[in-house]
Amino acid sequence: MYKIDHLFSLTIDRAKGLAILLVLLGHIASPFSEFIFSFHVPLFFVLAGIYIKTDYSVSVFIKININ
């Protein structure tokens, strides 16, 4: 089971690295900038959200963090 978790983590880390490179490529006025900007922020949100762990619902999480 550890190898599956480790492989999953490694894959996510590689995806984050690729997303960072895409942001850099998008900001250096490449011909692909418009295409890259269409998905790079949602990609970061999805990759960050994979590791979020809460013991309560989303509404309770929001109420706790707003206060």
N, C-alpha and C positions, 0 to 999 in steps of 0.2 A: 504494500500500500504506500510506503514511503516513496518509492520510485515514481509512482504515478503522480503523487503530490509534488514531488520535486520537478518532474518533467513539466507538469502544468505550470508551476511557478516560473520555470525557465522560459517557457513559451510566452507567458505574459510579459516577462522582463524583456524578451527580445522584441515583442510587439511594441512595448513602450519605447525602446530604443529606436525602432523604425519610425514611430510616430514623431519622435524628437528630430530625427533626420529629415522627415518630411516637412516639419515646421521650418527648419533651417532652409531647406530647398525652396519652400514657398516664399520666404522673406528675402531671398536674394534675386528677386525679379526673374524667375525662370518662366518659361512659357507654360509651365504646369501650375503656376501659382493659383489661378482661379479654381482649378480642379482640386488642388490640395486644400485650399481654404474651405471647400464645401464639406469636408468631413473630418479635419484634424481635431477640432475641439470636441465634437461628439465622441470621437475615438478615445480621447483622454478620459472623458467622463465614464465611458463604458469600462475601460481598463481599470480605472480607480474604483469603480463600483463593484467590481468582481471581488475585491478583498474586504469590503465593508461588512462588519458583523455587528448586528444589534440583537438585543434580547427583547425588543419591544417593537411595536408597529411604527410605520413611517410617520403617522400623525403625532404619536407621542414623541418620537425622535425630533420632529420639527419643533414641537412645543418646548421641549427641554432646551434645545439649542437657540431658540429665539429669545428666551428669557435670559 
